[in-house]
Amino acid sequence: MAVHMDTNKVPPLMAEPIKTKSEIENEIKDLKPEELTSKYPFMTEPTKTKSEIESEIKDLKPEELTSKDYYFDSYAHFGIHEEMIKDNVRTRTYKNSMLMNRHLFKDKVVLDVGCGTGILSMFAARAGAKAVYGVECSKIAESAAKIVAANNLDGVVKIIKGKVEEIVLPVEKVDIIISEWMGYCLLYESMLETVLYARDKWLADDGLLFPDKGTMYICAIEDREYKESKIHWWRTSTVMI
């Protein structure tokens, strides 16, 4: 059944007008804390900044993180790494690019930006690198170190926890930078800027970047059903119940 609503006759949602910020401030300036709590409960707990939340969760183990913390430490969760590793085309392409170019990696120093579980770092070690530094900001770095040790590569691969912009490498320059920085539609994960920062700071003049090129193909499409459900729906005053 279709219900047609005359928007001119819809009753107001609130019995009293919405108060401005200055009006509320005038009302509460002389209130005691307990009076403020009962009248304006939403004002009793200040909004936390990103830094305050990060400080609260910095000592949590990955399994202790909740959905509330996920935004700030999403890569500490195993699910996203499982999804990436199961992407056989992605993982095998990185593996082949290194193992089929052993001559480029032999006795080289490699930096892995955003190493995650350390899988690319281990590929580089298998390809003959003499030292690999895997940098990872999230708590998955702790698991990465264990995975590297379990594969007997901890003599070559060193996992460093921290932001690329803040860490100190034990070397001045690296020969190769590897990174899986691409997200959906190439740029989604916003890691490119970090990779370029690492390139400018640590990559030797004759160094290599894996990958060093990306191509984005864009095609305009028409999705009539999606447009009807997401755009045209708002243009009608008919509500179906």
Order of alpha helices (4+ residues) and beta strands (2+ residues): beta-alpha-alpha-alpha-alpha-alpha-alpha-alpha-beta-alpha-beta-alpha-beta-beta-alpha-beta-alpha-beta
